[in-house]
Amino acid sequence: MQLRAILLHMIEQERLPVDAPVPSERELCRRFGVSRMTVRQAVDLLVAEDRLRRIPGKGMFVARPKVQMPKELVSFTEDMRARGMEPASRDLETRTIAADARLAGYFGASPGIAVHVLERLRLADGEPMAVERAHIPASLAPDLFERRAPESSLFAVLESEFGIFMDAGEQTIEAGPADARQAGLLGIRPGETVFLLRQRTFSRGTCAEVAFATYRADRYRIHLGLETSRHAAP
């Protein structure tokens, strides 16, 4: 734990940038007079905390800290700004489709309803973070694409132009492999693990958005609070 604190101080005090190399395990053993096992345990802790990363055959480097997925219902733009990062989006596709049975079912509607589709690449500090495809019933925002400026916040436009305020939501998250298109957009290798997210967002009890997103697993982590169902002893 002392060596972990020393290494962490080295990273923070010297303000080592992301991908900066750190001394090898052998060098750390020599410098601090500790065993290889002690060094490895200290490094393992920092790797688990996303402060260091190992690259086989190359060494150890300062890692880019992962972003924790938010527990509150906030837009990507609000979330990134709250973390001190500069959000940006790049529109990939805008179109209106007739919803199939699966998509219509998420809205609790009949197949064939008109749905606006907005696919975007979400970035933070210029780095790709996620590919997101949002679906909005056309009946709620008839001329959405005409009234929304390219690459602007979707939630902000829904609020200001259509009076739709998102007040509840639900998410399903699972891990899976990135396909070739997703990998190319996110700057990762095809087949690399990503988080696959499905979100339903509600306004006054009505499902106003269904979104499917692919998040980089190397840039995000999921943290959940846990509670026991057992009652405390009196």
C-alpha positions, 0 to 999 in steps of 0.5 A, spaced: 500 500 500 505 504 501 508 503 494 501 504 491 501 511 494 508 512 492 506 511 485 500 514 485 503 520 488 508 520 482 503 520 477 499 526 480 505 530 482 509 530 476 502 530 472 504 525 468 500 525 461 496 519 459 500 514 455 506 516 459 511 510 461 512 509 468 519 505 471 519 497 470 517 492 475 525 491 476 527 498 476 521 499 482 524 493 486 531 496 485 529 503 487 525 502 493 528 495 495 522 491 495 521 484 492 518 483 485 511 480 488 510 487 492 511 491 486 507 487 482 501 487 487 502 495 488 501 495 480 496 490 480 492 495 484 493 501 480 491 497 474 485 495 477 483 502 479 485 504 471 491 508 473 496 504 470 495 499 464 500 494 462 502 493 455 505 486 454 512 487 451 512 494 452 512 496 459 507 500 464 504 506 462 499 511 465 492 509 463 486 514 461 481 514 467 474 510 465 468 514 465 463 512 470 456 511 467 451 516 470 445 513 475 441 519 474 437 521 467 442 526 464 443 527 457 450 526 454 452 533 454 450 534 461 454 528 463 460 530 460 460 537 462 459 535 469 465 531 469 469 537 466 470 534 459 468 538 452 462 534 449 461 534 442 456 530 437 457 528 429 450 526 426 451 520 422 444 519 419 437 522 420 431 519 417 424 517 418 421 510 418 415 506 419 417 502 426 417 494 426 413 490 431 420 490 436 421 497 436 413 499 436 413 494 442 418 499 446 413 505 445 407 501 447 404 502 440 402 498 434 407 497 428 408 502 422 408 508 427 412 513 424 419 514 428 424 519 427 431 516 427 437 520 429 444 516 429 450 520 432 457 519 434 458 522 441 465 525 443 468 527 449 474 532 449 475 530 441 475 522 443 470 518 440 466 515 446 459 512 443 455 511 437 448 512 439 441 511 435 435 515 438 428 514 436 423 519 437 415 518 435 414 523 429 407 524 433 411 527 438 415 532 434 413 532 427 418 536 424 424 535 429 429 535 423 427 541 421 427 545 427 433 541 430 440 544 428 445 539 426 449 536 432 445 540 437 442 537 443 436 532 442 433 533 449 434 541 449 431 541 442 425 537 445 424 541 451 425 548 447 421 546 441 416 541 443 415 542 450 417 534 452 421 534 458 424 527 460 423 525 467 424 518 468 427 512 464 430 505 464 436 502 461 439 495 460 446 494 459 450 488 456 457 486 454 458 484 446 463 485 441 464 491 436 462 490 429 466 493 423 462 499 423 462 501 430 469 499 431 471 504 425 467 510 428 470 508 435 477 508 434 477 500 436 479 494 433 473 490 430 471 484 436 473 488 441 468 488 447 463 494 448 457 496 452 451 495 449 445 500 452 438 500 450 434 506 454 427 508 454 426 515 456 419 517 459 415 524 459 409 524 463 408 517 463 409 516 455 415 513 452 418 519 448 425 516 446 428 509 445 435 509 444 440 504 442 448 505 444 454 502 443 459 505 448 467 503 449 468 499 454 475 501 455 473 508 457 467 506 461 465 503 467 459 501 471 458 502 478 452 499 482 450 500 489 448 494 493 443 493 498 442 487 502 435 484 503 436 481 510 433 485 515 438 487 521 438 484 527 434 488 533 
